[in-house]
Amino acid sequence: MGKVIKQIAIYGKGGIGKSTTTSNLSAALAQMGLKVMQFGCDPKSDSTNTLRDGTYIPTVLDTLREKSAVDAHDVIFIGFNGVYCVEAGGPAPGVGCAGRGIITAVELFKQQRIFEELDLDYVIYDVLGDVVCGGFAVPIREGIAQHVFTVSSADFMAIYAANNLFRGIQKYSKSGGALLGGVIANSVSAGYSREIITDFVTRTKTRVVEYVPRSITVTQCELKGKTTIEAAPDSEQARVYMSLANRIAEHERSEIPAPLGVAELREWASEWADKLLRQSEGIVMQGEAI
């Protein structure tokens, strides 16, 4: 029996830091001596930029538009620490489903048995948003990924997207779909943001894999076109990403989440809004007393 390749999918709404987190995770896993492929599944095709000094690479769909047949090796590029970088790409603007690139790219790599040939330890799918179309749901629906993680901040729309993802996982779990490994809490510098995320995962019967603080180090490294693991390996932020990588490497058991209903989620958010208002008023009153 051959080696089991650990395939994970990382979801999150646009702008939440999903690709930043994924690229640092890939770099950190490779730093641990593991063979990693990062599979960008966003039509913007920018998932792997910081693994390759800020450069874009040809996508699977763009290459297929130029040729009738594609050798998967032609769309694999080597990034920092030997990470294999692939961008699925998307259709021409205004034409077709944005998730088509994922379906096409995954089928191409499966047919040519690339994962086995490269003797990979990890394939990490960086997937946009929540389950909004069939293409983006592929890593979950088809059971391609064994484990799903979502990147979320304490902002309501990020949590809303995470909750929608939980609904998709719950639905597809009945037919062999991937299960949830947990939440990667991103940009959790303020004390209340950590409390909000912690309460959300408790309510939905999941867990936080790692708390990743907001850091200017990440911004500085990305402006150089690099991951934090490469450009600031001795920083506190790099240590957080290494901790995340270790937790992902040790993760074995994923579960079915218990998403909140729409009304229930709104009520929960409203309760937190009232709680934060009371806290802020308490701080103001305390300051006035002083």
C-alpha contacts under 8 A as a table, 3 or more apart, distances in Angstrom:
res1	aa1	res2	aa2	distance
4	V	121	D	7.61
5	I	115	F	7.82
5	I	120	L	6.21
5	I	121	D	5.05
5	I	122	Y	5.76
5	I	123	V	7.32
6	K	121	D	6.02
6	K	122	Y	4.84
6	K	123	V	6.44
6	K	145	A	7.81
6	K	146	Q	7.01
7	Q	122	Y	5.64
7	Q	123	V	4.70
7	Q	124	I	5.94
7	Q	125	Y	7.71
7	Q	144	I	7.04
7	Q	145	A	4.73
7	Q	146	Q	5.71
7	Q	147	H	6.94
8	I	122	Y	7.60
8	I	123	V	6.41
8	I	124	I	5.07
8	I	125	Y	6.23
8	I	145	A	4.79
8	I	146	Q	5.90
8	I	147	H	4.88
8	I	148	V	5.68
8	I	149	F	7.53
9	A	124	I	5.74
9	A	125	Y	4.53
9	A	126	D	6.14
9	A	127	V	6.81
9	A	139	P	6.63
9	A	140	I	7.84
9	A	145	A	5.86
9	A	147	H	6.49
9	A	148	V	4.82
9	A	149	F	6.27
10	I	18	K	7.28
10	I	22	T	7.16
10	I	124	I	7.26
10	I	125	Y	6.09
10	I	126	D	5.18
10	I	127	V	5.95
10	I	148	V	5.93
10	I	149	F	4.87
10	I	150	T	5.41
10	I	151	V	7.11
11	Y	18	K	6.90
11	Y	126	D	6.49
11	Y	127	V	5.00
11	Y	128	L	5.91
11	Y	129	G	5.94
11	Y	130	D	6.72
11	Y	148	V	7.51
11	Y	149	F	6.33
11	Y	150	T	4.61
11	Y	151	V	6.24
11	Y	165	L	8.00
12	G	16	I	6.51
12	G	18	K	5.87
12	G	127	V	7.28
12	G	128	L	6.09
12	G	129	G	4.71
12	G	130	D	6.46
12	G	150	T	5.41
12	G	151	V	5.01
12	G	152	S	6.36
12	G	158	A	7.23
12	G	161	A	6.91
12	G	162	A	6.73
13	K	16	I	5.87
13	K	18	K	7.74
13	K	128	L	6.24
13	K	129	G	3.92
13	K	130	D	6.56
13	K	151	V	7.99
13	K	152	S	7.82
13	K	158	A	6.03
13	K	161	A	6.12
13	K	162	A	7.90
14	G	17	G	7.71
14	G	18	K	7.65
14	G	128	L	6.48
14	G	129	G	6.03
15	G	18	K	7.38
16	I	151	V	6.99
16	I	152	S	6.52
16	I	153	S	6.93
16	I	158	A	7.18
16	I	186	N	7.54
17	G	20	T	5.16
17	G	21	T	6.05
17	G	151	V	7.36
17	G	186	N	7.22
18	K	21	T	5.16
18	K	22	T	6.03
18	K	126	D	7.41
18	K	151	V	5.79
19	S	22	T	4.90
19	S	23	S	5.93
19	S	47	S	5.27
19	S	48	T	7.71
19	S	126	D	6.50
20	T	23	S	5.36
20	T	24	N	6.26
20	T	47	S	7.83
20	T	50	T	7.98
20	T	227	T	7.48
21	T	24	N	5.29
21	T	25	L	6.04
21	T	151	V	7.98
21	T	241	Y	7.78
22	T	25	L	4.96
22	T	26	S	6.13
22	T	124	I	7.71
22	T	126	D	6.66
23	S	26	S	5.06
23	S	27	A	6.14
23	S	38	Q	7.57
23	S	47	S	7.30
23	S	48	T	6.55
23	S	50	T	7.02
23	S	51	L	6.56
23	S	227	T	6.71
24	N	27	A	5.02
24	N	28	A	5.98
24	N	227	T	5.69
24	N	228	T	6.56
24	N	229	I	6.08
24	N	241	Y	6.35
25	L	28	A	5.07
25	L	29	L	6.10
25	L	241	Y	6.21
25	L	242	M	7.37
25	L	244	L	7.06
25	L	245	A	5.58
26	S	29	L	5.22
26	S	30	A	6.17
26	S	36	V	6.42
26	S	37	M	7.60
26	S	38	Q	6.76
26	S	83	V	6.95
26	S	124	I	7.55
26	S	245	A	7.95
27	A	30	A	5.15
27	A	31	Q	6.12
27	A	51	L	7.52
27	A	80	F	6.72
27	A	81	N	6.36
27	A	83	V	6.92
27	A	227	T	7.55
27	A	229	I	6.40
27	A	230	E	7.64
28	A	31	Q	4.85
28	A	32	M	6.47
28	A	229	I	6.49
28	A	241	Y	6.80
28	A	242	M	5.53
28	A	245	A	6.01
29	L	32	M	5.07
29	L	33	G	6.91
29	L	34	L	5.80
29	L	35	K	7.88
29	L	36	V	7.17
29	L	242	M	7.76
29	L	245	A	5.73
29	L	246	N	7.76
29	L	249	A	7.87
30	A	33	G	5.14
30	A	34	L	4.78
30	A	35	K	6.03
30	A	36	V	6.18
30	A	81	N	5.84
30	A	82	G	7.10
30	A	83	V	6.60
31	Q	34	L	7.17
31	Q	81	N	6.52
34	L	120	L	7.82
34	L	121	D	5.99
34	L	122	Y	7.56
35	K	82	G	7.67
35	K	83	V	6.96
35	K	119	D	7.38
35	K	120	L	4.95
35	K	121	D	5.05
35	K	122	Y	6.36
36	V	82	G	7.81
36	V	83	V	5.26
36	V	84	Y	6.23
36	V	120	L	5.98
36	V	121	D	6.04
36	V	122	Y	4.77
36	V	123	V	5.94
36	V	124	I	7.54
37	M	83	V	5.65
37	M	84	Y	4.39
37	M	85	C	5.89
37	M	86	V	7.45
37	M	120	L	7.25
37	M	122	Y	6.24
37	M	123	V	4.80
37	M	124	I	6.22
38	Q	48	T	7.13
38	Q	83	V	7.05
38	Q	84	Y	6.20
38	Q	85	C	5.21
38	Q	86	V	6.23
38	Q	123	V	5.98
38	Q	124	I	4.88
38	Q	125	Y	6.16
38	Q	126	D	7.26
39	F	47	S	7.90
39	F	85	C	6.42
39	F	86	V	4.92
39	F	87	E	5.89
39	F	88	A	7.07
39	F	123	V	6.98
39	F	124	I	5.86
39	F	125	Y	4.71
39	F	126	D	6.09
40	G	45	S	6.47
40	G	46	D	7.34
40	G	47	S	5.02
40	G	48	T	6.67
40	G	85	C	7.82
40	G	86	V	6.01
40	G	87	E	4.52
40	G	88	A	5.95
40	G	89	G	7.75
40	G	125	Y	6.09
40	G	126	D	5.00
40	G	127	V	6.89
41	C	45	S	7.22
41	C	47	S	7.68
41	C	87	E	6.40
41	C	88	A	5.39
41	C	89	G	6.66
41	C	99	G	7.78
41	C	101	G	7.15
41	C	102	I	5.78
41	C	125	Y	6.62
41	C	126	D	5.56
41	C	127	V	4.99
41	C	128	L	6.83
41	C	136	F	7.83
42	D	45	S	5.53
42	D	46	D	7.34
42	D	47	S	7.12
42	D	87	E	7.82
42	D	88	A	7.37
42	D	89	G	6.51
42	D	90	G	7.50
42	D	126	D	7.25
42	D	127	V	6.01
42	D	128	L	5.52
43	P	88	A	7.39
43	P	89	G	4.66
43	P	90	G	4.43
43	P	91	P	7.70
43	P	98	A	6.29
43	P	99	G	7.83
43	P	101	G	7.55
44	K	89	G	6.87
44	K	90	G	7.62
45	S	48	T	7.77
45	S	56	Y	7.39
45	S	57	I	7.95
45	S	59	T	7.13
45	S	87	E	5.59
45	S	88	A	7.15
45	S	89	G	5.44
46	D	49	N	5.43
46	D	56	Y	6.61
46	D	87	E	7.72
47	S	50	T	7.86
47	S	87	E	7.28
47	S	126	D	6.91
48	T	51	L	5.34
48	T	52	R	6.69
48	T	56	Y	7.66
48	T	85	C	6.15
48	T	86	V	7.45
48	T	87	E	7.47
49	N	52	R	5.31
49	N	53	D	6.45
49	N	54	G	4.47
49	N	55	T	5.30
49	N	56	Y	5.85
49	N	225	G	6.87
49	N	226	K	7.75
50	T	53	D	5.35
50	T	54	G	4.97
50	T	55	T	7.57
50	T	222	E	6.53
50	T	225	G	4.87
50	T	226	K	4.22
50	T	227	T	5.32
51	L	54	G	7.28
51	L	79	G	5.00
51	L	80	F	5.18
51	L	83	V	7.66
51	L	85	C	7.90
51	L	225	G	7.82
51	L	226	K	6.09
51	L	227	T	6.35
52	R	55	T	5.66
52	R	56	Y	7.86
52	R	78	I	7.73
52	R	79	G	4.99
52	R	80	F	6.39
52	R	225	G	7.42
52	R	226	K	7.19
53	D	224	K	7.25
53	D	225	G	4.53
53	D	226	K	5.37
54	G	222	E	7.90
54	G	224	K	7.40
54	G	225	G	3.96
54	G	226	K	6.60
55	T	225	G	7.72
57	I	75	V	7.96
57	I	77	F	7.52
57	I	86	V	7.82
57	I	87	E	7.14
58	P	62	D	6.62
58	P	63	T	6.76
58	P	75	V	6.50
58	P	87	E	7.21
59	T	62	D	5.23
59	T	63	T	6.16
59	T	75	V	6.50
59	T	86	V	7.12
59	T	87	E	4.86
59	T	88	A	5.35
59	T	89	G	5.03
60	V	63	T	5.25
60	V	64	L	6.18
60	V	75	V	6.11
60	V	86	V	7.78
60	V	87	E	6.40
60	V	88	A	4.93
60	V	89	G	6.12
60	V	101	G	7.22
60	V	104	T	7.96
60	V	105	A	6.06
61	L	64	L	4.98
61	L	65	R	6.21
61	L	88	A	6.33
61	L	89	G	5.55
61	L	90	G	6.24
61	L	91	P	7.05
61	L	101	G	6.01
61	L	104	T	7.62
61	L	105	A	7.54
62	D	65	R	5.16
62	D	66	E	6.62
62	D	89	G	6.99
62	D	90	G	7.91
63	T	66	E	5.17
63	T	67	K	6.24
63	T	70	V	7.13
63	T	75	V	7.68
64	L	67	K	5.04
64	L	68	S	6.13
64	L	69	A	6.63
64	L	70	V	6.27
65	R	68	S	7.22
67	K	70	V	6.51
70	V	74	D	7.22
71	D	74	D	5.64
71	D	75	V	7.71
72	A	75	V	5.59
72	A	76	I	6.80
72	A	108	L	6.86
72	A	109	F	6.32
72	A	112	Q	7.24
72	A	114	I	7.36
73	H	76	I	5.31
75	V	86	V	6.29
75	V	87	E	7.76
76	I	84	Y	6.26
76	I	85	C	5.67
76	I	86	V	5.29
77	F	84	Y	5.74
77	F	85	C	5.03
77	F	86	V	6.66
78	I	82	G	5.65
78	I	83	V	5.78
78	I	84	Y	4.86
78	I	85	C	5.92
79	G	82	G	5.43
79	G	83	V	4.96
79	G	84	Y	6.12
79	G	85	C	6.28
80	F	83	V	5.88
80	F	230	E	7.47
88	A	101	G	5.00
88	A	102	I	5.68
88	A	104	T	7.87
88	A	105	A	5.61
89	G	101	G	5.33
89	G	102	I	7.67
90	G	97	C	7.85
90	G	98	A	5.35
90	G	99	G	6.95
90	G	100	R	6.53
90	G	101	G	4.96
91	P	94	G	7.88
91	P	95	V	6.04
91	P	96	G	6.06
91	P	97	C	7.00
91	P	98	A	6.26
91	P	100	R	7.23
91	P	101	G	7.16
92	A	95	V	5.48
92	A	96	G	7.65
96	G	100	R	7.62
97	C	100	R	5.49
97	C	133	C	7.92
97	C	135	G	7.35
98	A	101	G	6.81
98	A	135	G	7.09
99	G	102	I	5.57
99	G	103	I	6.87
99	G	133	C	6.87
99	G	134	G	6.74
99	G	135	G	3.57
99	G	136	F	5.06
100	R	103	I	5.23
100	R	104	T	6.15
100	R	135	G	5.44
101	G	104	T	5.20
101	G	105	A	5.84
101	G	135	G	7.60
102	I	105	A	5.25
102	I	106	V	5.92
102	I	135	G	6.14
102	I	136	F	7.07
102	I	138	V	7.32
103	I	106	V	5.44
103	I	107	E	6.17
103	I	135	G	6.07
103	I	138	V	6.78
104	T	107	E	5.29
104	T	108	L	6.19
105	A	108	L	5.11
105	A	109	F	6.31
106	V	109	F	5.26
106	V	110	K	6.11
107	E	110	K	5.10
107	E	111	Q	6.04
108	L	111	Q	5.27
108	L	112	Q	6.35
109	F	112	Q	5.27
109	F	113	R	5.90
109	F	114	I	5.45
109	F	115	F	7.24
110	K	113	R	4.96
110	K	114	I	6.73
110	K	115	F	7.65
113	R	116	E	5.62
113	R	117	E	6.29
114	I	117	E	4.97
114	I	118	L	6.11
115	F	118	L	5.41
115	F	119	D	6.23
115	F	120	L	5.78
115	F	123	V	7.95
116	E	119	D	4.95
116	E	120	L	6.60
117	E	120	L	7.96
120	L	123	V	7.20
125	Y	139	P	7.71
127	V	136	F	6.65
128	L	136	F	7.03
129	G	132	V	7.57
129	G	161	A	6.69
130	D	136	F	7.73
130	D	161	A	5.41
130	D	162	A	6.72
130	D	164	N	6.03
130	D	165	L	4.94
131	V	134	G	7.53
131	V	136	F	6.11
131	V	137	A	5.38
131	V	164	N	6.83
131	V	165	L	5.68
131	V	168	G	6.13
132	V	136	F	6.94
132	V	137	A	7.53
133	C	136	F	5.69
133	C	137	A	6.43
134	G	137	A	5.11
134	G	138	V	6.39
135	G	138	V	5.36
136	F	139	P	7.28
137	A	140	I	5.45
137	A	141	R	5.65
137	A	168	G	7.89
138	V	141	R	5.01
138	V	142	E	5.52
138	V	143	G	7.80
138	V	144	I	7.43
139	P	142	E	5.90
139	P	143	G	6.08
139	P	144	I	4.90
139	P	145	A	5.32
139	P	178	A	7.45
140	I	143	G	5.29
140	I	144	I	6.55
140	I	145	A	6.23
140	I	148	V	7.50
140	I	169	I	6.78
140	I	172	Y	7.16
140	I	177	G	5.25
140	I	178	A	4.76
140	I	179	L	7.62
141	R	144	I	7.73
141	R	169	I	7.90
141	R	172	Y	5.55
141	R	176	G	7.64
141	R	177	G	4.82
141	R	178	A	6.86
142	E	176	G	7.51
142	E	177	G	5.88
142	E	178	A	7.72
143	G	146	Q	6.39
143	G	176	G	6.16
143	G	177	G	4.42
143	G	178	A	4.91
144	I	178	A	7.30
145	A	148	V	6.85
145	A	178	A	5.82
146	Q	178	A	5.20
146	Q	179	L	6.80
147	H	178	A	5.77
147	H	179	L	5.51
147	H	180	L	5.80
147	H	181	G	5.51
147	H	254	S	6.19
148	V	178	A	6.57
148	V	179	L	5.97
148	V	180	L	4.72
148	V	181	G	5.40
148	V	182	G	7.28
148	V	254	S	7.95
149	F	180	L	6.06
149	F	181	G	5.36
149	F	182	G	5.20
149	F	183	V	5.70
149	F	184	I	6.92
150	T	162	A	6.51
150	T	182	G	6.74
150	T	183	V	5.02
150	T	184	I	6.00
151	V	162	A	7.80
151	V	183	V	5.91
151	V	184	I	4.70
151	V	185	A	6.00
151	V	186	N	6.39
152	S	155	D	7.91
152	S	158	A	5.39
152	S	159	I	6.20
152	S	162	A	6.80
152	S	183	V	6.84
152	S	184	I	6.33
152	S	185	A	5.27
152	S	186	N	5.75
153	S	158	A	6.01
153	S	159	I	7.05
153	S	185	A	5.64
153	S	186	N	5.01
153	S	187	S	5.89
153	S	188	V	6.66
153	S	193	S	7.47
153	S	197	I	7.27
154	A	158	A	6.99
154	A	159	I	6.66
154	A	185	A	7.91
154	A	188	V	7.28
154	A	193	S	5.10
154	A	194	R	7.32
154	A	196	I	5.99
154	A	197	I	5.70
155	D	158	A	5.44
155	D	159	I	6.38
156	F	159	I	5.09
156	F	160	Y	5.91
156	F	269	A	7.28
157	M	160	Y	4.79
157	M	161	A	6.13
158	A	161	A	5.16
158	A	162	A	6.24
159	I	162	A	4.91
159	I	163	N	6.04
160	Y	163	N	5.12
160	Y	164	N	6.26
160	Y	265	L	7.86
161	A	164	N	5.04
161	A	165	L	6.26
162	A	165	L	5.01
162	A	166	F	6.30
163	N	166	F	4.96
163	N	167	R	6.40
163	N	259	P	5.57
163	N	260	L	6.80
164	N	167	R	5.03
164	N	168	G	6.46
164	N	259	P	7.54
165	L	168	G	5.06
165	L	169	I	6.25
166	F	169	I	5.07
166	F	170	Q	6.05
166	F	180	L	7.67
166	F	256	I	7.92
166	F	257	P	5.84
166	F	258	A	7.08
166	F	259	P	5.52
167	R	170	Q	5.08
167	R	171	K	6.16
167	R	257	P	7.91
167	R	258	A	7.80
167	R	259	P	5.76
168	G	171	K	5.06
168	G	172	Y	6.18
169	I	172	Y	5.30
169	I	173	S	5.81
169	I	177	G	6.96
169	I	178	A	6.74
169	I	179	L	6.13
169	I	180	L	7.10
169	I	256	I	6.88
169	I	257	P	7.51
170	Q	173	S	5.29
170	Q	174	K	7.34
170	Q	179	L	7.92
170	Q	256	I	5.80
170	Q	257	P	6.50
170	Q	258	A	7.49
171	K	174	K	6.22
172	Y	175	S	5.49
172	Y	176	G	6.63
172	Y	177	G	4.81
172	Y	178	A	7.48
173	S	176	G	5.27
173	S	177	G	4.54
173	S	178	A	6.46
173	S	179	L	6.66
173	S	256	I	7.12
174	K	177	G	7.08
179	L	254	S	5.35
179	L	255	E	5.26
179	L	256	I	5.67
180	L	206	T	7.84
180	L	254	S	5.10
180	L	255	E	5.27
180	L	256	I	6.06
180	L	257	P	6.66
181	G	206	T	7.92
181	G	207	R	7.98
181	G	209	V	7.91
181	G	251	H	7.60
181	G	253	R	7.07
181	G	254	S	4.50
181	G	255	E	6.62
182	G	206	T	5.89
182	G	207	R	5.14
182	G	208	V	5.64
182	G	209	V	5.73
182	G	254	S	7.70
183	V	201	V	7.60
183	V	206	T	7.65
183	V	207	R	6.18
183	V	208	V	4.72
183	V	209	V	5.69
183	V	210	E	7.51
184	I	208	V	5.90
184	I	209	V	5.42
184	I	210	E	5.28
184	I	211	Y	6.37
184	I	212	V	7.34
185	A	188	V	6.63
185	A	194	R	7.86
185	A	197	I	6.95
185	A	208	V	6.59
185	A	209	V	7.62
185	A	210	E	6.16
185	A	211	Y	4.78
185	A	212	V	5.88
186	N	211	Y	6.24
186	N	212	V	4.75
186	N	213	P	6.22
186	N	214	R	7.09
187	S	212	V	5.95
187	S	213	P	4.72
187	S	214	R	4.13
187	S	215	S	7.81
188	V	191	G	7.39
188	V	193	S	5.42
188	V	194	R	5.60
188	V	211	Y	6.70
188	V	212	V	6.33
188	V	213	P	4.86
188	V	214	R	6.21
189	S	193	S	7.13
189	S	194	R	7.67
189	S	213	P	5.05
189	S	214	R	5.64
190	A	193	S	5.44
190	A	194	R	7.01
191	G	194	R	5.59
191	G	195	E	6.67
192	Y	195	E	4.96
192	Y	196	I	6.16
192	Y	276	L	7.90
193	S	196	I	5.12
193	S	197	I	6.32
194	R	197	I	5.31
194	R	198	T	6.05
194	R	211	Y	7.80
195	E	198	T	5.10
195	E	199	D	6.07
196	I	199	D	5.20
196	I	200	F	6.15
196	I	272	W	7.57
197	I	200	F	5.04
197	I	201	V	6.29
197	I	208	V	7.98
198	T	201	V	5.42
198	T	202	T	6.25
198	T	207	R	7.72
198	T	208	V	7.09
199	D	202	T	5.08
199	D	203	R	6.18
200	F	203	R	5.15
200	F	204	T	6.24
201	V	204	T	5.08
201	V	205	K	5.88
201	V	206	T	4.98
201	V	207	R	5.31
201	V	208	V	6.87
202	T	205	K	5.15
202	T	206	T	6.24
202	T	207	R	6.92
203	R	206	T	7.93
203	R	258	A	7.74
203	R	260	L	7.78
204	T	257	P	5.89
204	T	258	A	4.57
204	T	259	P	5.28
204	T	260	L	6.63
205	K	257	P	5.71
205	K	258	A	5.76
206	T	255	E	7.75
206	T	257	P	5.88
206	T	258	A	7.80
208	V	211	Y	7.14
209	V	244	L	7.15
209	V	247	R	6.97
209	V	248	I	7.92
210	E	243	S	7.76
210	E	244	L	5.84
210	E	247	R	7.96
212	V	237	Q	7.85
212	V	240	V	6.57
212	V	241	Y	7.75
213	P	237	Q	7.71
215	S	218	V	5.74
215	S	219	T	7.29
215	S	237	Q	7.08
216	I	219	T	5.12
216	I	220	Q	6.24
217	T	220	Q	5.10
217	T	221	C	6.16
217	T	228	T	7.17
217	T	232	A	7.57
217	T	235	S	7.88
217	T	237	Q	7.16
218	V	221	C	5.20
218	V	222	E	6.13
218	V	227	T	7.50
218	V	228	T	5.82
218	V	237	Q	7.56
219	T	222	E	5.16
219	T	223	L	6.16
220	Q	223	L	5.24
220	Q	224	K	6.65
221	C	224	K	5.15
221	C	225	G	6.49
221	C	226	K	5.34
221	C	227	T	5.99
221	C	228	T	5.63
221	C	231	A	5.85
221	C	232	A	7.24
222	E	225	G	4.70
222	E	226	K	5.20
222	E	227	T	6.33
222	E	228	T	7.66
223	L	226	K	7.48
226	K	230	E	6.41
226	K	231	A	6.09
227	T	230	E	5.35
227	T	231	A	6.16
228	T	231	A	5.16
228	T	232	A	5.11
228	T	233	P	6.50
228	T	237	Q	7.23
228	T	238	A	5.80
229	I	232	A	5.86
229	I	233	P	4.80
229	I	238	A	5.27
229	I	241	Y	7.59
230	E	233	P	5.76
232	A	235	S	5.47
232	A	238	A	6.70
233	P	238	A	5.54
233	P	239	R	7.77
234	D	238	A	6.53
234	D	239	R	7.36
235	S	238	A	5.24
235	S	239	R	6.56
236	E	239	R	5.07
236	E	240	V	6.44
237	Q	240	V	5.03
237	Q	241	Y	6.44
238	A	241	Y	5.10
238	A	242	M	6.19
239	R	242	M	5.00
239	R	243	S	6.12
240	V	243	S	5.01
240	V	244	L	6.25
241	Y	244	L	4.91
241	Y	245	A	6.18
242	M	245	A	4.98
242	M	246	N	6.25
243	S	246	N	5.14
243	S	247	R	6.27
244	L	247	R	5.10
244	L	248	I	6.18
245	A	248	I	5.09
245	A	249	A	6.05
246	N	249	A	5.01
246	N	250	E	6.14
247	R	250	E	5.14
247	R	251	H	6.06
248	I	251	H	5.04
251	H	254	S	7.99
260	L	264	E	5.78
260	L	265	L	5.55
261	G	264	E	4.98
261	G	265	L	5.96
262	V	265	L	5.17
262	V	266	R	6.29
263	A	266	R	5.13
263	A	267	E	6.17
264	E	267	E	5.10
264	E	268	W	6.13
265	L	268	W	5.05
265	L	269	A	6.17
266	R	269	A	5.09
266	R	270	S	6.13
267	E	270	S	5.04
267	E	271	E	6.22
268	W	271	E	5.17
268	W	272	W	6.44
269	A	272	W	5.13
269	A	273	A	6.24
270	S	273	A	4.96
270	S	274	D	6.30
271	E	274	D	5.22
271	E	275	K	6.18
272	W	275	K	4.90
272	W	276	L	6.09
273	A	276	L	5.26
273	A	277	L	6.20
274	D	277	L	5.05
274	D	278	R	6.23
275	K	278	R	5.18
275	K	279	Q	6.23
276	L	279	Q	4.95
276	L	280	S	6.13
277	L	280	S	5.15
277	L	281	E	6.14
278	R	281	E	5.12
278	R	282	G	6.08
279	Q	282	G	5.05
279	Q	283	I	6.30
280	S	283	I	5.09
280	S	284	V	6.27
281	E	284	V	5.09
281	E	285	M	6.13
282	G	285	M	5.15
282	G	286	Q	6.04
283	I	286	Q	5.06
283	I	287	G	6.11
284	V	287	G	5.05
284	V	288	E	6.19
285	M	288	E	5.05
285	M	289	A	6.20
286	Q	289	A	5.11
286	Q	290	I	6.40
287	G	290	I	5.18
